[in-house]
Amino acid sequence: MRVQEIRTFGSMELENKLNESYRELFNLRFRLSTRQLVNYHEIGKVKKRIARIKTVMREIELSTEE
């Protein structure tokens, strides 16, 4: 998911996407520990998605404070 796509979401959608990404990360880590995970790069991709979402949420928060 690109930053331009993330910026089009509303605040509630961003929170939902963030929670969904955290659940996905948990499931990937669980599958990693049980040796069922095939593509290890998915963990990094989900972490980056979480960071992008949090960054956009912070940008929105800072723009509303001004």
Helices and strands as residue ranges (DSSP letters): H 3-7, H 11-33, H 41-65
